[in-house]
């Protein structure tokens, strides 16, 4: 077995010693750099330093060696904070500016709200940082303990700890929602009809120490996996506990919109941040940004694509939430000063915009996706045109997507179900169109979601390829995502794939006619550890067990690093990844039982039970198991020398049913099935004549009574002599010329020491 624990290829494991008194790097300073056009911004960005680039200046966080490189490049600069560690200490014991809460105070308020408003406010802890400070969010909704068919929205703040306004605003907003519920009609309506998540401090260490970084000096807003680029001291995608906790909150919910609060300018910055080309959802995202801007108290709050209105970054929260999760996602910079003394002012001018945003995420399209047979919710991907998919809730089945007025085509994709296309869905302004869908089950499993992606040496201005990562989701369709030379992608298969002994388990499909090389890795979590499943060229299949893997849910494809960078279709052209042995949908009925000889009641081995094209053979105990369709199903049992018997069964989906079959011999009883005493009729059913076969140990007399299916006796015989051993009597001998009408009959045979019941049928 080849076990490979990767920290994403050529990157070394990165750790930084942490000192409570030195939350910034040794010698780190804040430097203001004037930006005179896109060339200056591109040059500064190419250094891959920790900085925020705005319209006409940048704030860079540099150690002396990095500042030397800025000097040598000819860029003008001004050192605005010469010693950031000393600057952090200047805030005193609280380590936050006057008028702001410490992290502990924010946490205490969150705990108080959850304790005092338990019917609408719940705290959920998603992880802990290196200092064991909790990383948590408040969920505020009318039925807070359950998921409901409601749009979900998320706000977070404090990802950069020195940008103190975001957490302050979020905890104040949480308090106002709780206090206003049942008092303020607008707040009450929103809490009753939305799920509002307030992740109140992403980076507690940064807030407590007035630093941009966490305790490992990593910029959390460069540590996300979608188009990760190694910026901000990030050693690998989702490498930090703060990033993993934030991802856990976002990955386990279905947020229509996600807001990440910052400070340093005043603007709304939406995806993409890693490239200049626009997102497919740009018209709707622009409209929703305008809603926030107009509802706010700012004189002007501009909005636009992050890479254009601000600067290029890789590994941001907004790109991950849009590219991987389908949310309207953005960073909102709420103040020019990162530690503005106007604490209440900046909350007040944002509060009305937050309420407006919560209202508007309910407009567009919504629906509930269910199993067409069971009615149970389905965890599906919903594509609107060529946009990135949104996802339905696995517990409720509901989905919600913000859209402006227009006509849209929907495609609903789900593992274990047939894809459904719904064209021509009309959305009206400030309204929500409901589109419910029922999906028919089928055995299938493909990539469900993109977790991470990386393209080395990525050229944001001239990338060459559209980099549509969602192209690799779902079934093979000759639409592909090109990994880029040396690039990789990590996908989530939604459910764990278990190795099938002696067979290939996974198929990877390339989307064009030119085979290219790649290596496939599997992992039990989206962060690994990764096991190398082998190198392949073009569309290929893989057996998990060959490499000692019993099961896996996550897969990583790594391009072979051949070809050119930043050209169309650079790298392996990834169309789809397919589980070759998907689980059968649990919407059929599971039928088990026994097959018996109808006369002797002995179990019959080797009998066949069949439904449609499916069949099962009874074991030595006469037992069988078979799956049958839901509803009314005809199931039959047969065996050599026996009459086939069929029953109509009402089968409930995803349920188990027991049913036994009793077969009559077509030619008496075979010798190995004859008990010491028995009576049987054959053929059964019959059309005109039948034979009664008796086996007695001693001679004696017998008689019989004949009843129809209503229980009315239609014939009673006289007593007759019978010899020991096997005796046979024709129907004419027994009935003395009386003719039976077609139907079901019951014969009760009387002997001196026992009675024998026999059921038989006369047909036309």
N, C-alpha and C positions, 0 to 999 in steps of 0.2 A: 504494500500500500504506500502510495506517495502522498504524504500529508504536507501541504504547503500553507503556512500561515503568512499571508501577505500583508504588508502595510503599504499596499498600492505601489508595488514595483520598485523603482529606484530610490524611493524616499527612505531615509533612515528614521529609526524610531527617535522621536523628538521629545525631550523633557527639559523643563527649566526649573531650577531650584527656586523656591518661593520664599520670600521673606515678607512678613507682615509690614515691615517698614519700607520695603522697596517694591511697590506694586507695579512700577514701570521698569523698563530695562535700565541697566546702569548707564548713566549719562544721557538718558533719553530727554529730548527737548521738543517743544511744539514750535514749528517753523511755518510762517506764512509765506507762500510762494505765489506771486502774481502770475495769472494765466492769460497770455495774449494770443488767443486763438487755439484751434484744435491741435496744432502741432506741439505747442507747449504741453497741453494736457496729455497727448499721446506719449511724448517723451517722458514725462513724469510717471505715467502709468507703466511704462516699459521697465522702470526700475523695480517694480513690484514692492514698493515700500508701503508702510502703513500710513494711509492718508485719505482725506476726504477732499475731492476735487469739486469745486463749485463753478459757477458761470465765469467768474473773472479772477478767482484765486483758489488756492488749495491750502488746507491745513495738514501739514505732514508731521509725523511723529518719528523723529530720527535720532539715531545715535551718531556720535561724531564721524565715524567712517562713512555713514550714509550721507551726511551733510557734505562731506568732501566730494562725493560723487555729484551731488547737486551743483556745487560750486564749479567743478570741472566741466559740467555740461553747459555752463554759461547761463544758468537760470538765476534770476534775481531772487532774493529771499530776505526775510526778516525773522529773527529768532524772537518769538513772542513769549515763550515760557522756557527759560534756559535750563531749568532743572525740574522735571515733572514730578519726581519723587518728593522734592522739597515742597513743591506746590501742593501736592496731595496732603502733606502734613499740615499745611497752613490752615486747614479747615478745623483743626482742633480735634478734641476727643470724638466728636460725632462723625468727623470725616465727611460731612456733607455740608453744603452751603446753608446759611441761615434761612429758615422758612421751609426747608425740605425735610421729609421724613427719612430716617435711617431705614435700612432694610428690615431690621427687627421691628421697628414701629409699623412699617407697612404690613409685615407678617401678622403682627398683633391685631391690626385693624381687620385683616382678612379673616383671622380666626374669630374675631368678635362678630363679624357679619354672618359667618357660617353658623355660629352658635345662636345668634339672636333672630335670624331669619331662616330657619332650617327648611321651611316649605318652599322657598324660592332661591336659596343660596347654598351652594355646596362647594367645599374645597376638595380639589383632586391633586394629589402629589404625583408628579411624573418622574422624579428622580432627586438626586442630591449632588451638590458640587463637591470639590475636593475638601472643602472645609465642613462638609456634612450640613450645609445649609439647604433647606428644602427648595425644590424647583417646582412651583405649583401654580394652579390657576383656580379662579372662582367660576363656577358655572351658575348662571342666573337664568331661571326659567320658572314657569308656574308649576310644572310637575318635575321638579329638579332631579328626582331619583330615577326617572325613566327617560328613554328616548321617545320622542314624539315626531309626528309628521310636521316638522317645522324647519324653516331655514336656520342654519347655524352660521354664526359670525364670530370672529376672534380678533382681539386687540392684544398686543403685547408691547412692553417697553423695557428699557434698561439693558438692551443687548450690549451697548457701549456704556459702561458704568458711569463715566463722567458726563454723560448726557442725561441729566437728572430729571428733566421734565416729564418724560414718558411714564415711568412708574408712579410719579406723583399724580398725574392726571388719571391714570387707570384706577388707582385705589380710591380717589375721590369720586370717580364715576361709579364705581361699584357701590360706594356708600349712598350716593344719590339715587341709584336704582332701587336699592333696598328700602330706603326711607320714603321714596316716592311711590312705591307700589301700593295700590289701593287708595292713593291720595291724588296723584297726578294722573289724569286720564291718558296722556300720551305714553308715559312710562308704563302704566298698567297694561295698556294694549300691547306694547312691544314685549314686555315680559311674558304676557299670556300667549304670544304668538311667535316667539323666537327663542332660540337657544343662544345665549350670549356668554361667550367665554372670555375672561379677563385674566391673562397670564401676566401677573403684576410686576415681576422682576426676573428677567431672563438671566442676568448676571449679578447675583448678590455680592460676590467678592468685588467686582468692579465698582458697584455703588458704595460699598463700605470703605473703599480705598481710593475713590475718585480716580479711577483708571479706565481706560478704554478696554483693557484686556481682562481675561480671567486670570486665575493664579498661575497658569502656565504661560502667561503672556501671549495667548492666542486671541486673535480677533474673531469672536464667535460668528460675526456676520460675513466671514470668509471661509467658514468651516463646513458649510452645507455641501451635500454631495452632488447636487445637480449642476453640472458644468463647473465642478470644482477645479481650482487652478493653483493651489499651493500658496495662495496669498495670505497676508496677515499672520504669518508664522504658523499656519495650519499644516501639520505634518501629514494629514490624510483626511478624506471626507468623513464627516461626523465623528471626528476624533475625540471631541471633548464631552464631558458629562452634561454640560449645559446644552450643547447641540443635540445630543441624544434625547434629553428630556423634552426639549422643544419639539423635536421630530415626533416623539411618542404622542404628544398632545395632538399635533396636526395630522398624523397618519391615522389615528384612531377615530377621527371625526371627519365630517364632510362640510368644510367651511365654504360658504358661498363667497365670502370676502375675508381677507386677512390683512390687518394693519399692523405694521411694525414701526413704532414711534422712535424718532431720533431728534437731535437738535444740532444746530450749526448753520442752518439757513431756514427758509420758509418755502416749502415746495412739496408736491406729491410726486413721487418717483416710482413708476411701475415698470414691469419687465418689457423688454429684456434689459438686464444690466451687463450681460456678458457679451452681447453683440449689438450691432447697430440696426439690423433689419427688424421691422415691426412685428408684433405678435398678431396672430390671426384675430384675436378678440379686441383689437384696438378700438373700433367704434363704440362698443359697449363699455369698455374700460374708461375711455375718454368721457363718456356720458356720466358714468358713476363718479369719476373724479370731479367732474363739474358739479355734481350734486353736493359732494363734501365741501368743495371750495365755496360754492354759493351760500351754503347753509352756515358756514363758519363766520366768525367775526373779523376775519382778516380783511384789510383793505384790498389786498391782492394775494391770492394763494395759487401760484401757477402750478401746472401739472404737465407731465409728459413722460416719455420713455427714459428710464434711468440712465442709460448709456449716452443719451443725447442731452437731456436737461441737466445732468450732473456729470457722471464719469463712469468709465468701464470698471467693473469689478467681476470677479468670479467667486462662486460659492456663497451667494447671498440667499437670505431667507425668501425673498420675493420670487426669485427665479425658481427655487425649489417648489414653493407652494403653487406656482402657476404651472411649471413644466411637468412636475410629478403628480400634483394633486388636483390641478384644474381650477384652483381658486382665483378670483380676482385678488391679486396680491400687490401690495405696494409698501414703500417706506414713506412716512409722512414726517417731514422735518418741521417742527413746530415753533422753533425760535432761533433767531440769529445767534444769540448767546447760549452756549451750552449749559451755562449755570445762571440763567437769567434771574434777577431778583424779583421779577414780576410774576411770582408764582401763580397767584389766583387769576391774574389776567389771562394767562395762556391756557389755563383750564377752562375758563368761561368762554373764550372764543372758539374752543374746540368742542365743548359739550354739545351744543346744538347740532354741529356737524356729525358727531358720533350718533346722535339720535336719528338724524336724517338717514345716515348710512344704514343703520339697523332696520329702518322702515323699508328702504329701497331694495335691500337684498331679497325681499319677498316678491319682487316683480320679475317677470320674464317667463320661464317655464318651470313647472314642477310636476311631479307625478309619483306614483308608487309602482314599483316593479315586483311582480309576484309570479310564483310558479302556477302555470295554467292548470295544473292538476290538483295540487294541494292547497293553493292559495297562500302559501307561506312566502315571506319576503325573500327577494333575490338580491344578492350583492353584485350589481351590474356596473358596467362602464357605459356612459351616455355620451356619444359624440354628436355635436351640433355642427354640421358641415365639416370643414377641415380643421376645426378647433381642437385643442387638447381636451381629453375627456374629463367629465366630472363623474362622481361615483355615488351610487345609492347606498343608503344605510343598511348594513347587514341585518340589523334587528327589526327595522320597520319597513325597509324597502323604499323609503322616500328619497327623491333627489330634487335638487333645486339649482337653477342656473340663472344668473342675472343676464338679461338681454334687452336691448332696445327694441322698439316696434319694428316689425318686419315679418317675413315668411321664412321658415327654417325647415331643413330636413334633418331628422334625427336617426341615428343608428344606435341600437341598444345591443351590447355585447356582454355575454356572461359565460363563465366557465360552467359547463354542464347543461347549456341551453342553446337552442337555435337562435341565431342572430335575427333581430327584428328591425326592419326599416320603416320609418313613419315619415313620409314626405309631406310638405306643405303645411306645417304647423304655423298658424298665424298668432303673433304676439302683438297686443295692442299697448299703447303708451300707458305707463303707470298701472298696468294690470298684470295678472299672472294667468297664463294658460295652463290648464291641467291636462297632462298626457299620461294616463295610466297604461300600463302594458302588462300582458300576461305572456310568459315565455314557455315554450314547450321543451321539456327535458330531452337531452341527448348526451351521450358520453363524449366529453371533450375537455381539454385543459391546455391553456396557452398562457403566455405571459400576461399578467393582469395589470401591472403597474411598474413604472420605471422608478428605481430607488436613487441611483447615482449615475453620472456620466462624466467623462473627462476626455477632452481632445487636446493633446499636447501641441505646443507651438501654435495655438489658435490665433488666427488673424481676424479680429472683430470687424475690421473695415472691409476686408475682402476674404470672407471665409470660404467661398467657392461652393459650399454645400448648404442646403437649407436646414440641416440638422434637426429634422422633425422626429424626435425620439419616439413619439407615440406610434410611429409607423411599424414598430416591432411588436406591438401588442396585438392580441387576437390571433386568428387563423392566418395561414399563409395566403397572401393576396397579391404578391409581386409589387408591393409598395414597401420600401425599405428605409431604414435609418443607417446611414454610413458612419462607421465608428470613428473615422479619421485615422490617419497614419499613427499607429501606436496607441490609439484610443481604446477606451473600454466603456462598457455599460453594465449595470447591475439591474436585474429584473426580478420581480416578485411573482411567483406562480400562484399565489393566493392560498393554495393548500399544499401540504407536504406530499412529495412524490416518493413512494416507497418502491424499492428495487423489486423488479419481477425476475425471479431466478431463471437463468438461462436465456435471457432475452435482452435486447436493447431497450432502454427506458426513455431516452430523450432524442429528439430529432431537431436539428438546427437547420433552418432554410435560408439560403442566400437568395437575394431578390433580383439578381441579374444573371446574364449568361457568362460572365467572366469569373471563374472560381478564384477566390482569394483566401488567404490563410488566417486562422485564428486559433486561440487556445480557449477551451471551455473550463470554467471552474465552478464548483458547487459549494454551497455553505448552508449551515443550519439556521443562521441569522443573516440579516442584511449587512452585518459588519464582519461576516466570516465566523470562524476561520475558514479559509478557502482550500479546497482540495483540487489539485490539477487532474482533470478528467481526460486530458490529452489534446494534442494538436490535430487539426483537420483542415482540409481545403474544400471550399464550396459547401453545398448542403451535405450534412453528415449526421450519423447516428452514434449514440454513446450508451454504454452499459455502466450503470453506477457501480455495480459490484466488482467490475474489473479493477477498480481503484479503491476497493474496500469501503465504499459508501453504501450504507443501508437506506438512507433517506435524505432528502434535501428539498428545500423550498425556494432557495435563492440561487441564481446562476449569474455568473459574470463571464462576458465575452471580451477577450483581449485581442486586438488586432496584431498581426505579425510584424508590424513596423516596416513594411515594404511600400514602395510607391512614393507619391508626392504628398506634401502637406498642403492643406487649404486649397484643394481643387474639388470640383464636383465629383461626388461618389468616392471620396478618398477613404481608404480603409475597407474593411469587410462590410458588405452591404447586407445588413441584418434585417431579414423579412419577418421571421417568426421562430419561436421555440415551442415545441410541442411535446406533451407527455404522450408516449405511445400506448400506455395502458391506463387510460383515465378511469376513475371510479364510475360505476354505473349509477345513474341517478336514482335516488331512493324514493321514486314516485310510483314504482310498480308494487304489486302485492307479492308477498313471500308465502308460497303455498307449500305445506309439508303434510305428510300423512303416511298411511300404509295401504297396501293392496292385499286383499284377502280372497281366498276361495269362498264363493258365496254359500257353498253348502257345508264345507268342513270348518270354515272360519280359520283355516290355517293360512299364515302369511305366504305370499307368493314372491319368491325371488325371481329376478330377471324380467319382471313385468315393466312395460314402458308407460310412463305418464307423459302426455304431450299437450302443448299449447302452441298453436301456430307452428313456427319453425323451431321452437324450443322443445326439448324433451329431456327426461331423466329416466334412469333405469333403477328399479328397486334393488336394494342390497339383500344380503342373506336373511335379514329380518323383515323383508318386505317394505322397507322404509324408502321414501323418496323426498326430494326437495326441488322446487322449480319456481321460477319467477313468472308471473302472469300480469297482463295489463290490468289497470284499474277498471272499475265498472263491471258490466255483465260479461263474463268470459266463459267460453265452452272449453272444458278440460276433459280429456279422454284418457282411458287406461286400456291397455291391450296386452295379450300374451299369446304365444302359440297354444293352440287347442282350447282357447277361451274366447268367448264373445267380447268384442270391444264394448266398453261401457263409457258413456259420456254424461257429464253433469254440467249444468249451467250454474256458475258460482258468481255471487256478487262480491267483488273484491275492492276493498278500500285501499287507496294509495298509501305507500309507506307503512303498511301494516302487515301483520302475520296472520295467516289463516290455516287451520287444520282441516283436512278433508280426507276420508278413507274411501277406497273403492272396493266393491265386491263383484268378482267376475264369475260367470257361469261357464262351465265346460261345454265345448261344442260336440264332444264325443264321449260322454260319461266322464269318469275320473281316470286320469293316468294311474298306472299301478303304484307308482311311488307316492301318490297323494291320497290313496284310499285308506280311510280309517277303518276301525273294526266294524262299525255300524254307520251307515249313511243312506241318504236318499237324495237323488238329484234328477232333474229334468233336462233333456237336451233334444234338439238345439233350443236355445233360449236367448232371444225370442224365436218363435216359430210362426209359420204362415198357415199351415194346415194340420200337420200331424207332429206329435212329439213322442218321446220315449221316456218312461219313468224307470229309473234304475235303482234297485234296492240291494243292500248288502246286509244280511242278517247272519248271525253265528249259529242260530238254531232255527228249525222250521216252526211255523206258527201261522197266525192269522193277522191280517191288517185291513184297515178301512181308511177312507179319507173323506174330508169335507172340502168343498171348493167355494171360495168367496170372491166377489168382485171387489173393485177398488173402493167401493163405498162401505164394505163390510157386510153386504147382504149375501147370505149363502145361496148359491145357485145350483149346487149339486151335492148330494150325499150318497156315497157308495154303499154297497153291501159288503159284508165281511168276506175276504178272500184268503185262500191258503197260499203260503209262500214257503219255499224250501230254504234250507240253509245255503249261504253263499250268495252269489250275485244272481238276481232275477231281473228280468226286463219285461215291461208291459207297454204295449202301444196305446196311444190315446184312444183308439177305437175300442180296445179291450176294456179300458177304464171307464169310458163315458157311454159305451153301448149305443153309439150312433148319435148321441147328443152333440150338437155343433155349438162351439163357443163363439160369441161375437168378438171382434178385435178389442183388445184392452188389457189392463193389468189385472192379474189374478193372484190369489194366495191359496195354496193347498196345504192343509194340515193333515199329516199322515199319522194314524193312531196304530200303535203296536202294544202288545201286552205290557211292556216295561218302559216305553218312551214314546214321545211324539216328535215328528219331524216337520218343521215349517219350510215351505219352499215358495219363493216368489217367482212368477214367470209372466211372460208377455206374449200375447198373440198379435201379430201385425197383419195388415191387409195383404 
